[in-house]
Amino acid sequence: MMGRSSARGNDSAERDGRGRTAPRWIAAAVLAAGLAVTGCSAVAGAETGSGETSSTSAVVAADSLSGSSTSETIAAAAEAAQAFLATLSDEQREAVLYDYDDETKSTSWSNFPVTFVERAGINLADLDDEQREAAMRVLEALLNDEAYATVTGIMGGDEYLHEESSSTEESLGQYYLALFGDPSDASSWALQFGGHHLGLNADLNGADDEITFAPTHLGIQPAVYTDDEGDEVQPFGTIYETAFAFFDSLSEAQRSELYQGETVASMVCAPGSTCDYPTGTGLSAADLTDEQRELLLDVIANWVGLADEETTEAALAEIEATLDETTVNWSGATEYDMSQGDGIYFQISGPDVYIEFAAQQGSAGADVDGVNTSGWGHVHTIYRDPGNDYAGSVEQQAGSGMGGGPGGAGDGSAPPSGGPGDDS
């Protein structure tokens, strides 16, 4: 894809009954790195798409690699990244490493499948077991336990669909890792990791002890699934829980300002695209009580709170300082019941934070008997910092949708009708 090849591990995949390559490396690599693929905490009492209650919580590591402070996290992530690079050949290192301010950083991620928007870096499916485990260690060092479980839960959902659904979309289970700049605890560098339903952009500044995750795309399909160990996984359980805790706290008058209608809105600023950051629509955070402001910050923390506690507190403090200039709107369902309706949409728009959570109204060929893969069960989200995307190292470039990315969209064709990612 990048015009640079890498050695494929002999045991990276196996053929399933439909002749497709099943990405079975995901669960194995995550387990070897130290965490089981079980997703974020499920919401107690929340109903799934089948009307049943999801109750499985996240399984986290006994000894997290992530530090307890920003500087410790940066040092741990840099050490893990250098250890990963040490496992690679010269050719593979060339595929992974970019200059810190390379504009590819802004054009090489999307919510479209990797077969249509080319990702930067190296495909983890093309690595051997040792290399994949080292790659996952980088994520484990950067992310806190819950965030790591969210990421691996998203990855596990892609693997689940690849094996269980009617889809023939080859991109599911394809994840790329790229590094921009030299991983260090004394200077700035960035990590980009993602595939179809995931696009992490983490900027780590060792000189100033700062970490930012803007912009980042988190997505799910399906919302709830059962992994190979028989555990029920709900990667967005905490997001749904905090979102409805905020919604339920509002008065009728506040909801009338917030609510935009029963029809689930479409995403305004798609992952990997430029954005004018719409403001002023919905409920002003200036009209919230102190308790409601804290509940809104809990929602925002699902995106800015991916690393250690110190980094999260710093990011939330900056956002809170301009919260009175921030608006929130909501459409779709008003009760957390996955057995009814088409899901929800909400938008948080302010000077220092922009978040969209958008249910995708289509299963996109990923139907699985008894599993919801549309609406509630298929979600794309985006988090951006209007004044500090990519920590100011590059500007978001247009054209990272179909045909975008560092080398275009493969064969230049449109997404297959009914294939995952057919919606943006």
LINZIVEN-V389473 format. One line per field, one symbol per residue. ss: DSSP state (H for helix, E for strand, C for the rest). psi: psi as a letter, one per 20 degrees, with the letter a starting at -180 (. if undefined). Layout:
ss=???
psi=???
This chain:
ss=CCCCCCCCCCCCCEECCCCCEECCHHHHHHHHHCCCCCCCCCCCCCECCCCCECCCCCCCCCCCCCCCCHHHHHHHHHHHHHHHHHCCCHHHHHHHEECCCCCHHHHCCCCCCCCCCECCCEEHHHCCHHHHHHHHHHHHHHCCHHHHHHHHHHHHHHHHHHHHCCCCCCCCCCCEEEEECCCCCCCEEEEEEECCCEEEEEEEECCCCEEECCCEEEEEECCCEECCCCCEECCCHHHHHHHHHHHHCCCHHHHHHHECCCCCCCCCCCCCCCCCCCCCCCEEHHHCCHHHHHHHHHHHHHHHCCCCHHHHHHHHHHHHHCHHHCEEEEEECCCCECCCCCCEEEEEEECCEEEEEEEECCCCCCCECCECCCEEEEEEEEEECCCCHHHHCCCCCCCCCCCCECCCCCCCCCCCCCCCCCCC
psi=gjjprqppphkirqpaijjqopmihggghgghiiqqnjrrpropippahjjrppiprqprqhnqhqrirghhggggggghghhghiiqrgghhhhhprqhkpihhijkqrjqqiihopqqbpphijrrgggghhghhgghhgqrgghhhgghhgghgggghhhhriqjoiipjopqpqporopqjiaprqpppacgkpnpopponhhjlppqjpqppprqorhprpahijqppnhjghggghghgggiiqrhgghhhgpirhppqqpgnqpjrrpjmpripbppiijqrgghghhghhghihgilibrhggghgghhgghhkhijqqprqrbqjqnniiqajarpqpooahjpoppooppmqiljkpppjpokqdhjopprppqohjkqkkjhrqpqrkjcpiarhjaldjjrrqppiqpjhq.
